[in-house]
């Protein structure tokens, strides 16, 4: 894998994690019935639900779910811009 692809994947993961963390932190600040808190709490969960393959002597579970919210997407976009300015 080339150096730019490795940096890009690392920056995307870090940006998404920071965005999700900031979304959770900001949602704690607002009251429970706040519109802003409801907006930040909306999540999309695309992925594969856990599926088990039982072979008798070996049992394997496959699955992967990505939890995305608005702030994670914003963090992803910001890090994509930073990547473009710093690396490309």
PyMOL commands that set and color helices and strands:
alter all, ss='L'
color gray80, all
select helices_A, chain A and resi 3-29+35-41+70-86
alter helices_A, ss='H'
color red, helices_A
select strands_A, chain A and resi 43-54+59-69
alter strands_A, ss='S'
color yellow, strands_A
deselect
rebuild
show_as cartoon
